[in-house]
Amino acid sequence: MNTLTSFFSYLNTLRKGEEGQTMAEYGVVLAVIAIGVVAALLTLSGAISDAINRVVGFL
């Protein structure tokens, strides 16, 4: 009976663990940041290209 109680206690501890949830939240935040960076680069790509071409023109 003690072994069965220990097993259920172990399962309950695993169920209450938040490590997996925390990693999932970090993954979501990282994905949102990555999407934001890509969107900003796509939006500014013309301006960045023009600025680089002006610098090359001065050289």
N, C-alpha and C positions, 0 to 999 in steps of 0.2 A: 504494500500500500504506500509506503514511503517513496518508492521509486516512481510510482504513478503521480503522486503529489509533486515530486520534484520535476517530473516531465511537464506537467501542466504549468507549474511555476515558470519553467524555462520558456515554454511557448508564450505565456503571458508577457514575459520580459521582452521577447522578440517582437511581439505585437505592439508594444508600447514604444519601441525604439523609433527615434526620429532621424537617424542618420540617413536613411534612404530618402526621406522627404526633403531633407536639407540639400542633398546632392541634386535632387530633381529641381529644387528652387534655384540653385546656382546655375544649372543647365538652362533653365528658362531665361534667367537674367542674361546669361552669356549670349543666348540666341537673339534676344531683343537688342542687345548692344551691337552684335554683328550685323543685324539687319539695318540698324540705324547708320552704322559706318558705311555699309554698302550703298544705302540710299543717298547719304551725303556725298559720297564719291561720285555716284552717277549724276547727281544734281550739279555738282561743281566741276565735272570733268571738262566741260567746254572752257570755263574760266581758267582752270589749271593749265590746260593745253595752251591757251592764249598767253598766259603769263610765261610759260616755259619758252614759247616761240619768241616773245619779246626779249627775253634774256639772251637767247641764242642770237637774235638779231643784233644786239649790242656787242656781242663777242665777235 
